[in-house]
Amino acid sequence: MTRAKLRARISKLRESTGATSNSLFAAYFLERFLYRLSLSEYMYKFAFKGGFLLEALTGVEYRATMDLDLRLSGSDYSDEELINMLQSICSIHVDDGITYAVANSSDIQGTEYGGERVKIIANLEKIKQDFHIDICQGDAVTPYPIVYRYKSIIDDNEFDIRAYNIESVIADKLHAIINRGTDSTRSKDLYDMYLVTSKGFDDALLTAAVINEFYRRDLLCQKELFDNVVDKIEHDEPMAKEYEDYIKKNCFAQDISYEVAIKAVRGVIDRIDWQTKLFSDSDDATHITMARHGEDDHRYGYGGWSDNALTENGVSGVYDLADRLDP
């Protein structure tokens, strides 16, 4: 697509959606990078996650994210190996006139998640766009990433990309809210929780995703704890004021009050099956509702889930997990 055609299409979208030109330009360059990823040999090593996925799931009018988040599966890759993968993806030729190049990378600082942040420079004729890709290794996806049919917001292009399922997105958001509490929970996380839960989700899969997310991060998974944290957030006046400022600055969020956002978080907590039994009554085998097993698949990059009888080490792990749940 030429620069003139891109500007014309973005102008029409800006008028019809209320999105800014900058956010639409950024979204186009991000999605064209994702398209190259979908064509690459590394498609099954990466899973699409984060704010841009959430915005893709909810519609063009919400698109304001300027960066990408990806999950890298498989081995613990070195920084050099990671950069080589991204350079290979950038070098894939596509007939859209855009060129991509890796500028630099650095460790992600100031978060509990860690990972690598890579700066990408995109060019289309005289249009230049810089963005970052935050890449983590080891995040939980329950049961495994889905194949998501991405639809372009600018043109008619569609392509398949591996992505987090909606239950894992919700579990990740819930973890952020519970872990940060009133100290550092972002208004965006509260609004995002309303947004993502409005699309519907499976209760059983959500339960498994939440247990997996909190267990992997070595955090307690208890309803009483969750309820107490949300109570504090609900009655925290500075947080309520911060949220009001957030929705004033973002027109797409103006209809969602602080009370509605908090209600969405409580709705997720209430739909978790806190009484799920992890063990069978059989004396000769121990079962778990959903147990991760096996080596990561060479193509899909993630072990599966099953209710097969567990090994002795597996049984020990289940009891360790059960200690973190409500009786």
N, C-alpha and C positions, 0 to 999 in steps of 0.2 A: 504494500500500500504506500502511495506517495505521501509526502508531508501534507500537501494540500488536501488530499482526500481525508486523511486522518483528522486534520483540523476541522474540516466541514462536518464530519460525523460526530466529533466530540462537541462541537457547537450545538448540534441538534439534541444530543443527549443531555447536555447541560440545561437546555431549555425545558426538556420534558421531564427531567428527574430532579433538578435542583442541585445536583452534584457539581462540585467545582471542576474547572478545566484541569487544574493540577492533579486532582485525584483521579480523573479519567485518563489522563496521559499516563500517570503512574500505573494504573490498573492495566492498561494496554501493554506496557512494556513488561509487567510482571507476568501476564498471561501468555505472552509470546515466549518468555523464558520457559514457563511451564510446558508449553507446546514442544519446545526443543527437548526438554526432559522426557516427555512422553515418547519421543522418537529415539531416544538414546538407549544404549545398552544398560544404563543405570536406572531405568524406570522402576524396576522391582527392588531397588535398594533404598529408594526414597519414598517417604509418605508425606503428602501435603497436609499441613495443619495450620493452626493459628488464625489470626484475624482475617487474613485474606480468604481463607477457606470459609470462615463463618460468614463473611460478606457475600461470597459466591453462593452460599446456601440460601441467603435471605433476600437477595435482590440488588439490582444496580443502585437503587437510591441510597443504600447504606454504605457504599464503597468509599472508604476514606483511608484505608491502610496503604502505606507507602513501601512496605517491606514484605518479604516472604519468610515463612517458617517451614522448615522441613525436618523430618525425622529420618536419620540414616540407620539402617538395620545391618545386622551381620557383625563382622569383626570390629574390634576397636581400631579404627583406621587412624593413621598418623595425619598430621596437618598437611604434609606433602601429598599423601595419597588423596585426601579430600580435595585439595586444590587441583590436582590432576583430573579428577572426575569432573569438577565444575568447568575447567578449561575445555575438556572434551565436549561437554554439553554446549558451551558457548560457541564452539567451532562448527556446530552442525549448521549446514546451509539450508535456509528456508527462504522461499521467494516472497519475503515481506519487506526487504530493504533494510532490515535492522541488523546491526552487528553488536555483539556482546563481548566483553573482556573482563577478566578477573583483575581487580585493581590491587587489593590487599586483603589480609585477614588478621583477626586477633581473637583472643579468648574473650568470651562474654563475661563481663564483670558485674558485680552488684546484684546478682540473682542467685536463688538457691538451685537453679537448674543447670547452670554452666553451659558449655557447648562452644561452638566456633561461630564468629560473625565474619562474613565474607562480603566485601564491597564489590559490586558489579557496576560496570559502566556500559550503558546502552546508547547507541547512536542511530538516528534515522535522518539522513541528509544533515540538516543543521540543527536538528532537535537532539539534545543530549539529556539523558536521564540517569541519575545515580540511584541505586537502591542497595539495601543490605539483605542478605540471606542469613538468618539465624538457623544453625544446624545443631541438633542434639543427637546423642546416641544413647539408646537404652530406655527411652520413654515407653510406657505401657500402652498398648493398643488392644482393646478387648472386643472380640476375640482376636481380630487381626484387621489390617487396613482393608477398606473396600475399594472397588474400582469405581471411581466417580466420573460421571460424564460431565465434563466441564463445557459450558456454553459461553462463548465470547460475548462481552458486553459491547463490543465495537462493530464486529462483523458477524458473519454467519458461521464462523468456524466452530467446530465441536471436536473434542478429543477426550480420550480416556486417560485418567491420571490416578495413581494410587493415593488414597486420602484416609484420614481418620473417619471412623463412623461417628454419628451424632452423639451416641452414648459416651464415647471416649472424649469427645469435645466437652460434653457437660461435666464429666468426671474431672477433667483438667481444670475447668472453670471453678467447680466446687472446691477443689483442692486449693486453688489460689485464694478464694474468699475465706475459707476456714483457716488456712495457715497464716494469712496476713492479718485477719481479724480487723479490729478498729485501728491498728497501728498503720497499716499501709494498703488496705484493700482499695483498689481503684474504682472510681465511678464507672469506668468502662466495663469492668468485670461484672458489676451488678446489672448494667444495661444489657451486656452480652448474654447474661444468663436468661433474662427475659426473652431476648431475641431467639436464642437457640432452642429454648424449651417450647416456644410457640410453634415449632415445626413438628412436634410429636416425637415420641421415643418409646422404646420397649423397656418395661419396668425390670424384667429379669436381667436383660443385658446391661441396663444401667446399674443394677445392684452389683453385678460382677465387675463392671468397669470401675465403680467407686471403690470396692474392696481392693481391687488390684492396684489402683492408683495410690491409695493411701498406704497400703502395705509396702509397695515398692519404695515409697518415700519415707518409710519407717515412721509413720504417723498413726495415732490412734484413730480408729474408725468406729465411733460410738455416737448414737443419736443424741444422747444427752449433751455431749460436747458440741456437736453441730448446732443444736438448738440454742445453747448458751451463747455461742459466738454470734449467731444471727440476732439474738435478742439484744446483745450489746451494740451491734451495728445499727439495728433499727432505732435505738434510742440515743445514738451518738449524734449530737447536734452539729458538730463540725463536719462529720461525714455527710449528713443530710444537706448541709449548706454547700459542700463541695459538689454533691450530685446535682443540686439545683443549678449551680454554675455550669456544670457539664452540659446539661440539656439545653440551657440557654445558648451555649456556644455551638451546639450541634442540632440543626433544625430537624434532622431525622429522628431525634430522640425526644422531642418536645412533648409528645403525647404520653410519655411513659414516666409517671411520677415515681418518687422514691418509694412510696408505699407499694406501688405495683411491682417494682423491681424486687423489693424484699419478699413480696408474696410469691414471686416466681422462684426465688431461692428456697423458700419454705416448701413450695410445691414439690421440688426435686427431693428434698430430704424426706418428705412424707411418703413419696412413692418408692423409696428404697425398701426392699424386703429385709427388715432388721431381724426377722425370725427365721431366715433361711437356715435349714439344717445342713451341716457340712458332712455329717457322718451317716453311714448306713447302720442298720441294727444287726447286720450280719457279723458273726464271730470270725469268719474266715477271710473277710475282705473289708477294706475301708475305702469309702468313696467320698468324693467331693463334688459339689454341684458343677463346678467348672475348674479343671486343673490344667495348668500349662505343662506341656510335656514335649520331649523330643528335641532334636537339634533344629536350628533354624533351616528352613528350606532354602536350597540354593537359588531358587527363582523368586520366591515371595519374601524370603528374609525373616520369617517369623515362625516359631513353633506353633502348633495348634492347641486346641482345648478338647478335653474329653472327660468322661466320667468313668474311665477305666480304673481298675484296682491299682492302688498306689504302691510304690516300693516302700521299704522301711524308712528311707530318707524322706520320701514323699509324705508319709504319715506324720513324721516328726515336724515337717514343714507346715502341715495342715494344723496340727495342734498349736504351733507357734502363731499361725494366722488366727486361729479361733480365740486365742487369749486377747486379741485386739478388738474382738466384736462384743456386742452386748450379749449377756447370758440369754 
